[in-house]
Amino acid sequence: MAEHEQGSHEHGTMDTTEHEKTFHGFLKACIWVAGVSIALLIFLALINA
């Protein structure tokens, strides 16, 4: 088992651009899914399904 060096990381120095891009993509996908779901429910209510 490899030893992990303690203290080799300084807080606040990590590059989080990829994490932020992924999170924004996730939020965009959630908004699209919610919108499509609401539209589908409205469509089903209009055709009395």
C-alpha positions in Angstrom: 0.0 0.0 0.0 1.5 3.3 -1.0 2.1 5.9 1.7 0.2 9.2 1.4 2.3 12.2 2.1 0.6 14.5 4.6 0.8 18.2 4.0 1.6 18.0 0.3 -1.6 19.8 -0.6 -2.3 23.5 0.2 -5.9 24.5 0.6 -7.2 26.8 -2.1 -4.7 25.8 -4.8 -6.7 23.1 -6.6 -7.9 24.0 -10.1 -11.7 23.5 -10.1 -12.5 24.6 -13.6 -13.4 21.1 -14.8 -15.5 20.5 -11.7 -17.4 23.8 -12.3 -18.0 23.0 -16.0 -19.3 19.5 -15.0 -21.6 21.0 -12.3 -23.0 23.6 -14.7 -23.7 20.9 -17.3 -25.5 18.8 -14.6 -27.6 21.8 -13.6 -28.5 22.5 -17.3 -29.5 18.8 -17.8 -31.7 19.0 -14.6 -33.5 22.1 -15.9 -34.1 20.4 -19.3 -35.4 17.2 -17.7 -37.7 19.2 -15.4 -39.0 21.3 -18.3 -39.7 18.3 -20.5 -41.4 16.5 -17.6 -43.7 19.5 -16.9 -44.5 19.8 -20.6 -45.3 16.1 -20.8 -47.6 16.3 -17.8 -49.4 19.3 -19.3 -49.8 17.5 -22.6 -51.2 14.4 -20.9 -53.6 16.6 -18.9 -54.8 18.2 -22.2 -55.5 15.0 -23.9 -57.2 13.5 -20.8 -54.8 10.5 -20.7 
